[in-house]
Amino acid sequence: MLKLYSLLLPLLVPAVILHLLLRGLKNPDYFRRWGERFGFNDITPGSPVIWIHAVSVGEARASVPLINALFERFPDTPILVTTMTPTGSAEVVRQLGDRVLHCYVPYDLSSSVSRFLNQIQPCLAIIMETELWPNIYHGCKERNIPVVVANARMSESSMRGYLRFEKLTRATLSQVSLIATQSRADARRLRRMGASNDKIFITGSIKFEIKLPASLREAAESLRRDFGSMRPIWIAASTHDDEEKKILVAFRELKRSYPDLLLLIVPRHPERFVTVAKISRRDGFNTYLRSELRGPVDDDVEVIVADSMGELLKLYAASDVAFVGGSLVPVGGHNVLEACAVGLPVIFGPHMFNFDEISLLTLSRLAGKQVDSETELAAAVATYLNDANLRFETGEKGKKLVQQNRGALERTSELIFSLAETTCTGSRGQVKPIRK
């Protein structure tokens, strides 16, 4: 099955290149560093590295606490972080700078994977949140490179997709050394897909390991003064195509009761910043990109589209109520825990299949609400804006939720350390290149 997969995959290269070109029209970063996507890069670590793959922004953020733990335990071992998207790449640079090596992960072409592994020579591969790439996993196995899937999650829909290619999925998972899952449900689905039970460990989600900067409160208070200390502020974060239209419908309804309400929209993908601002203006709202504003915001500004990177925590902390996107449209939702960590009531839509456990936990702890439509969204936001005590109590429950579920980092780290002690501290020796 792997041979057939490897033979067919190159036929998709023209489509992949077209995809990059089309994405590049909206985000020029997609035009850059194509060589890395085919295994060509100028990284020469000089010694075997610990390789961590974090596909995009969310996975990159989740990997930072683990990377810091690895730095502390293995200070002399270089760490390489790969991503798939430019936004993920920017997040790695912003969070970790030159403390780590960084490039794009190669596409799962046999030749590209071999080129990458032979040059980088990782002593351990850590894949964040279940990216299953047959040639990468088999290439690591051939070179005796242990593969760890950390913070693993597997939704019901993703499982069904993988099971359409059950033999290939089972063969790929057989190459894994251990899997640290976020929940029992994730573990059950991975077993159904063919993962060996003795390689699965339920560790919880590293995404609970949120460390708020000491300067966050001061920075948020300053931002709040610029936005208007007396104005209610609603933030809609990680939004997707077609979702902003629903949010703006809810916003229009809320403006009837809260004429001075300020809406902050944070689109998930940077290439959509300008498009979202145009949609908002077309709907009749006085809208600005955040980069267009300097100092205090005029009272007649109704919508701000946040086109800056790395400010989400500060924007959350400057707001009163949060909606987390990817959930009013069937994307699968995004992480609500950052909003919870800063003490905001959190609202999300019906499509949270990528965060089943976390969303259910949020609801069971009364740290937020789930809605099915823009009408319900407006009502939920109004509920929190109407009642300062409820808003505070809900936010405190969110903070407690995050605090009480920490510990996944320690459990995951110990599993990884036990492998890395053997493979990355000299006893293993150099990786033997395999030519294909």
N, C-alpha and C positions, 0 to 999 in steps of 0.2 A: 504493500500500500504506500509506503514511504517513497519507493522508487517511482511509482505512478505520479504521486504528488510532486516530486522533484522534477519530473519530466514535463508536467503540465504547467507548473508555476511560471516558468519563463515566458509562456505564451501570454501571460497577463502583464508583462512589463510595459508594452505600449499603453495599455489602459492606466497603469500606475503613473507613467510619465505624463499622460494627459491630465490625470487627477492633480498632479503637482502643479502643472501649468495653470489649471483652472483655479486652484487654491491660491496660486501666486498672484493672480489678477486682483485678489482681495487682500492678500497678505504677502508682500514682497519677500518675506523671509523664506517662503516656500521655494523661491528661485535659487536659494543659496545652499551650498554644502551638499550638493547632490552626490558627490563622491562617497561621502560617509554612508549614504543609504545603500551603497553597493560594496561596502567593506573597505573603502580606501580612506585612510586618515593618516595624519602625521604623528600619532601618539606612539611614543617609544618608552614605555614605563621602565625598562631596564631590569625589572624583577616582576614575578607574578603578582597580579593585582586582584583585589576583591571587586567583582563587577556587579553593579546594581542596575537593573533596568526598571525605569519608571516611565510609563508610556506618555503621560501628559501632566498637566498642572497638579491635579488632585493626588496622583501617585507620587509625584516629586515632593509635594509637601509632606505626605505621609512618610516618605523615606527619610526625611531629615533627622528625626530623633534616632532612628536606627543607625544612620551614618555616623552621628555623633557618638553613639555607643561603640561603634566599631573603631572610630578614631581613638577613643580612650583605651580600648582593649588591645588594639593592634596599631600602635602609633607609627611603626616603621613600614607598614604595608600600604602601598598606594591604593586608592579607591577610584574606580571609574564609574561614572553615572551616565547611562544612555537614556535618551528619550526618543519619542517618535515625532512629536510636534514642536514647532517653534516656540509656542507658549510654554511647553514643558521645559524646553531648553533655557528660555529666559528665566524661568523660576529657579532652575538649578544654579544658574549664574548669580541670580539675586541672593539666594539663600546661602550658597556655599562658596561662591567665588572661585579663587584659584586653590582652594583647599582640596579640591577633587579634580581628576581628569574628566573630560566630558566630550561626547560626540553623539551623533544620532546612531541608533541601533541599525544594523544592516537589515534590508529586506530578507525574508527567509529563503532566499535562493541559495542552493548548495554552495556555489562558488563564492558568493559574497560572505556567507557564514564562515566558510573555511578560511578565507582571507582575513577576516576580522579576528577569529579565534587564534589563528597562528601568529598574528602580529601582537595582539594584546596579551595572550597567554594568561587568562584568569586562573587563579587557584580555587575560586569559588564563584558561582553565579547565583545571584539573588534576584528573583523576578517578583515584582510587586503586583499583587492583586490579580493573579491568574491570567497571564498572557501566554497562551499555548501556541508555540511555534515549533512544528515538528523538526525541521532541520537544525534549528538552534539547540533544541533539547538533545537530539541525537548526536550532533557535533560535539556537545559537551561530554556526553556519555563516552564517545569514542576516545576522547582525550583524558578520561578519568577526572573530569571537572564536576564536582558535586553541584547539583541544581536544587536550590531551595525556592519554593513558592511561598512568599511571606505576605501576611495580611490578606490571605486568599479569600475571595468571595466568589460565589457562583449563583447567579439568579436562576430561577426556573426556566425563563426563556433562553438564557445563554446555554444552559444545560441541554435543552432540546435542540438547539442549533448544533452544538458539538456532537450530539448523539446521531445526527444525520450522517456523520462520518465516524461511526463508532469504532471501527477497527483502527483507524489512524489515531483517534483520540486516546484509545486504550494504549496503543503502542507508544504514544508521546508521553503519557503520564507514567508509563513504566520506567522512563528514564530519570524520574525525579527522585532525589534523595530523601526529602521530607517536605511536607506541606503544613504550614501554620495557618489555620483557618480562623475567620472572624467569629463563626458561630457553628452550632451543631447542624443547622440547616445547610450551611455551606459544605460541611464535612459529609453530610449524607448525599448531597448531589455529586460531589467529587467521587465518592465511592461508587455511585451509580454509573459514573462515566468511566470507571476502571482504575481509579487510584487505589493503591494497596492500603488496607486499613492500618497496618503497622507503620506506615509513613505519615499518617495524618495525626496532627496534634491541634486541639482546639485551644487557641491562645487568647482569643478576643481581638478587638480591633485596635490597631496602633493609632487610629484616628482620634481616639480619646486622649492621646498623649499631647494635648495642646498646651504649649507654654506661652502665656501672654507676656509680651514685652513690658518691662517695668515702666516704660515711658508711654504706654498705650493710653492710660487715662488722661494724662496731660495733653497728649496729641489730639485725642478725641474731643476734649473740652474746647480746645482751640478751634477745631474744625466746626464744632457745633455753634460756636459764637459766629463764625463766618457764615454758616448756613442760616442762622437766626435762632437765638436761644429760646425764643417763645413759640417758634413754629413746631408743630408736630412733624415728624420725619418718618417716612416709610421707605424701607430699602427692599428692592427686588433684585436678588443676586443670582448669578449664574443662569441667566435667562437665555432662551433659545428662540430660533425662528418661529414665528406665529404665536409665541407665548407673550411677547411684549404687547401685542394687540389686545389680548385678553386682560393683561395687567392694566392697560390704559383705559379699557372699558370700566374696570373696577375703580380706577382712580377718578374717572369722571363722576361716577356715582358718589364716591367719598367726598369729592369737592363740594357737593351740595351741603353737607353738614360741616365740613372742615375746609372752608375756602382758602385758608392759608397753608394747607397741607403741602409739603415738599416731597416729591418722589425721587428717589435715587435709583437708577437702573444700572446694573452691572452686567452687561452681556458676557456670556461664557467665552465667546471667541472674539479676539481683538479686531478681526477683519470686519466685524459687524457694528463696531462703535458708531460710525458715521451713518450707516443704514438705519440703526435704531433711532438716532437723533432725528433723522428725516421723517421716520414714521410718526414720531411723537409730534413734530411740528405740523405734519400733514393733518393730524387729528386736532389741531388747534391749540396745542399747549405751548407756552413760552419755554423753549427748551435750549439748553446749552450743554456742550461737552465740558467735562470738568477742566480740561486743559485750556478752555477759553476763559475761565474765571480766575480772577486774582483778588484775594482779599474778600471782604464781606459781599454776600450775594444779595442782590436787590430783591425786595419783597415780591415783585411781580414775576420772578423766576419760578416756574412750576415744576419743571423736570430737569434733572441733571443726569446725563449719561456719563458714568465713570469710565474714562478712557485711559486710566493710569493702571500700571501693574503694581502688585504688592501692597495695595492699600485696603484690601477687603476687611481685615480685622478692624482697622481704624474707622472705616465707614460704618461697619456694624456698630461699633462702640459709640458712634455719634448719632445713632438712630434710635427710634422708639419701638418699632416693630419690624420684623424681617419676614419676607417671603423668599423661599429657596426654590429656584427654578429647575427646569428639566422635568417638572412634575405635573404641570398643567397640559403638557404635550408628552407623547409616549417615548421620552428619552430614557427614563428610568430614575430621574432624580439626581440630586447632588448632596454632598455632605452638609447636614444641618448643625453639626457639633460646634463649628466655630461661632455661629450665632448664639448657641446655647452657652458657650464658654464665657462670652462677654455679658450674659444676662439678658438676652433679648427673647421675648416670646417669638416662637418660630411657627410659620405657616407653610404648608406644602400641599401640592395637589395629589391626585389619585395615583399617579404613575411613579411609584417609589420602589420599583422592583430591584433596582441596583442597591438599595439601602433598606431592605425589608426589616432586618433586625433592629437597626438604629431608629428607623421611623416608628416601628411598633413600640420600642422602648420609650421614645420621646412622648408618644401619646399616652402610654400607660403611666408615665411619671407626671402627666399633666403639664409638660413643658412646652406644649404647642398644640396646634390644631391641624387637621387635614380637611381639605375642601375639594369639591368636585367641579366647580364652575367659577366664572368671574363674579357672579352674583354672590356666591358663598364666600369668595375671597374678600369682596368688599365688606361683607357683614362681619367676617372674622377680624379684619383689620380694625373696623369700627368698634368691635367689642373691646379690644385692647386699648384703643385710643380713648374710649369713654371712661375707662376705669383704671386710674393710676395704681391703685392697690393691687388689682388683678394683674396688671402689667408687671409690677415689681415681683409679686409672688411667683408668677409663671417664670420670670427670668431667673429667680433664685433657684427654682426647681431644675431649670436647665443647667445652671452652674453645678448643682449637686449631682445631677446625672453624669456630667463629665467627670467630676472628681471621683465619684464612687466606682466608675468603670475603668479607671486606669489600672495598669499592671500588665497589659498585653506586650508592651515594649520589653519589659524584663523577661517575661516568659519566652517571647520570640528570640530575644538576644541570646539567652542561654542555649537554646537549641542551635542557633547559628554558630555561637562561639565554640561549641563542642566539635563541630565540623571544621571550622576555620583553624582551630588549634592543630589539627592533624594535617590539613592541606595547605595552609598558608604560612607556616612558621619554620620552613626549611626541611622538614622530613620528607616532603613530597617530591621536591626537586623540580626541574623545569618541565613545562608542558612539551610533549613531543608533537611537532607540527604534522598534520595529515593533509596530503595534497589530494585535491579532487578536480 
